């Protein structure tokens, strides 16, 4: 992950410098100077996607059943599509609007990856919930906590996802005038940021580790309750004190 991110930022920085200050490469042969921005930008895209893939692999371990599902990769790449589309649309749309140009075509184009990200996240969330129930044990502990302790937050996440999806479809099908379109796009970005922050918080809060020999899950109340309920606490290697009565 660190190596991929380093290469990504290096290529992105090189592309930014060459496009902002073309004189930096003007001394090179014309064909090479013309090819470098395209090459570095393409490399940045490739290594950026590879870096996100590496991030997902960090969490795909058997000791964390809540994370060890394709939902993790789906959520990460959905975030890329959702926030990336909205942020790019707002930045370049505002610049185009201030220059006196129409922003409708740009935002219509970016609506496609936005909707793709929202659909990907919705499918990943639904399949993940079913997986947690089928997987049982620690995964089901996470599911129960998600639907009880954090139930309202989880429901709010689904509602915000639905609002974002409907908003994206409406703006694509019946776009208002440019000024109002940008304001609506900014509102979607604000809602998407809140939606993603809450989703990422749940991603870390709800994980319950599996039992490993010699492991002591101090301060993990979810696992302690699960161990006592299922009888795991009667095994000394689990490291959880069983109920005394």
ChimeraX attribute file (.defattr): number of C-alpha atoms within 10 A of each C-alpha:
attribute: neighborCount
match mode: 1-to-1
recipient: residues
	/A:1	16
	/A:2	10
	/A:3	10
	/A:4	20
	/A:5	19
	/A:6	14
	/A:7	16
	/A:8	23
	/A:9	14
	/A:10	15
	/A:11	22
	/A:12	21
	/A:13	14
	/A:14	17
	/A:15	21
	/A:16	15
	/A:17	15
	/A:18	19
	/A:19	13
	/A:20	10
	/A:21	11
	/A:22	14
	/A:23	12
	/A:24	12
	/A:25	17
	/A:26	13
	/A:27	10
	/A:28	11
	/A:29	9
	/A:30	10
	/A:31	8
	/A:32	13
	/A:33	17
	/A:34	15
	/A:35	10
	/A:36	16
	/A:37	21
	/A:38	12
	/A:39	13
	/A:40	20
	/A:41	18
	/A:42	15
	/A:43	18
	/A:44	23
	/A:45	14
	/A:46	13
	/A:47	22
	/A:48	21
	/A:49	17
	/A:50	16
	/A:51	20
	/A:52	17
	/A:53	17
	/A:54	17
	/A:55	18
	/A:56	23
	/A:57	16
	/A:58	11
	/A:59	17
	/A:60	18
	/A:61	13
	/A:62	12
	/A:63	15
	/A:64	17
	/A:65	23
	/A:66	30
	/A:67	26
	/A:68	19
	/A:69	20
	/A:70	14
	/A:71	25
	/A:72	23
	/A:73	22
	/A:74	19
	/A:75	24
	/A:76	18
	/A:77	18
	/A:78	25
	/A:79	23
	/A:80	17
	/A:81	23
	/A:82	28
	/A:83	20
	/A:84	17
	/A:85	21
	/A:86	26
	/A:87	18
	/A:88	14
	/A:89	23
	/A:90	22
	/A:91	12
	/A:92	14
	/A:93	25
	/A:94	19
	/A:95	13
	/A:96	14
	/A:97	15
	/A:98	10
	/A:99	9
	/A:100	9
	/A:101	12
	/A:102	16
	/A:103	21
	/A:104	18
	/A:105	11
	/A:106	15
	/A:107	26
	/A:108	18
	/A:109	13
	/A:110	20
	/A:111	22
	/A:112	16
	/A:113	19
	/A:114	26
	/A:115	22
	/A:116	15
	/A:117	24
	/A:118	22
	/A:119	17
	/A:120	19
	/A:121	24
	/A:122	20
	/A:123	13
	/A:124	19
	/A:125	17
	/A:126	12
	/A:127	14
	/A:128	20
	/A:129	18
	/A:130	12
	/A:131	18
	/A:132	21
	/A:133	16
	/A:134	11
	/A:135	12
	/A:136	13
	/A:137	17
	/A:138	24
	/A:139	24
	/A:140	21
	/A:141	20
	/A:142	24
	/A:143	23
	/A:144	17
	/A:145	15
	/A:146	21
	/A:147	14
	/A:148	12
	/A:149	11
	/A:150	16
	/A:151	14
	/A:152	12
	/A:153	16
	/A:154	16
	/A:155	13
	/A:156	14
	/A:157	17
	/A:158	17
	/A:159	13
	/A:160	17
	/A:161	20
	/A:162	15
	/A:163	15
	/A:164	22
	/A:165	19
	/A:166	13
	/A:167	17
	/A:168	24
	/A:169	17
	/A:170	12
	/A:171	17
	/A:172	19
	/A:173	10
	/A:174	9
	/A:175	16
	/A:176	14
	/A:177	11
	/A:178	17
	/A:179	14
	/A:180	11
	/A:181	19
	/A:182	21
	/A:183	13
	/A:184	18
	/A:185	22
	/A:186	17
	/A:187	15
	/A:188	22
	/A:189	21
	/A:190	14
	/A:191	16
	/A:192	21
	/A:193	16
	/A:194	14
	/A:195	19
	/A:196	20
	/A:197	12
	/A:198	15
	/A:199	18
	/A:200	14
	/A:201	10
	/A:202	15
	/A:203	15
	/A:204	11
	/A:205	13
	/A:206	20
	/A:207	22
	/A:208	26
	/A:209	20
	/A:210	17
	/A:211	18
	/A:212	12
	/A:213	9
	/A:214	10
	/A:215	13
	/A:216	14
	/A:217	18
	/A:218	10
	/A:219	8
	/A:220	12
	/A:221	11
	/A:222	18
	/A:223	24
	/A:224	21
	/A:225	16
	/A:226	17
	/A:227	22
	/A:228	15
	/A:229	12
	/A:230	10
	/A:231	11
	/A:232	20
	/A:233	20
	/A:234	15
	/A:235	12
	/A:236	12
	/A:237	14
	/A:238	19
	/A:239	20
	/A:240	20
	/A:241	14
	/A:242	17
	/A:243	11
	/A:244	4
	/A:245	3
